[in-house]
């Protein structure tokens, strides 16, 4: 995840160039890049960083939702087969009891 360095860009709050480290919205970001695994250590505008982080959270949640749906489908399929097996065993037992 690459966040553009705001230095030299126009700040929407100050209506002039970003002052960089002297701005209260300028933050240092430390962590790992989810795309490449590289270590991140960069300064960025908190507003720009929050948008990038929100996009990453949405991507992670979409992956989690897909994994949950897949697990649910496998569970439902397994329970269906279990129900069929129990039903078939019950029919066989009933036949054996009826034949005496």
C-alpha positions, 0 to 999 in steps of 0.5 A, a space after each residue: 500500500 503506497 500512500 503519496 507523500 503530501 509534501 508540496 501538494 495543496 492541503 484542503 484545510 490550509 488552502 496552501 502547500 502541505 507543510 509536511 512534518 510541522 502539520 498536526 495531520 502529518 503522521 508516521 506510518 510503520 508496518 508491513 505492506 499487505 501487497 508485497 510484505 515489505 516494511 513500511 516506514 513513511 510519513 503521510 497525511 492522516 487524511 490520505 492514510 485513512 482512505 488507504 487504510 479503509 480500502 485495505 480494511 474493505 478488501 480484508 473484510 471481503 476476503 473474510 466474507 468469502 471464506 465464511 460463505 465457503 465454510 457455511 456451504 461446506 457445513 450445509 453440504 456435510 449436514 445434508 449428506 449426514 441426514 441422508 445417511 441417517 435416513 437410509 440407516 433408519 429405513 434399513 433398520 425398519 426393514 430389518 425389524 419388520 422382517 423380524 
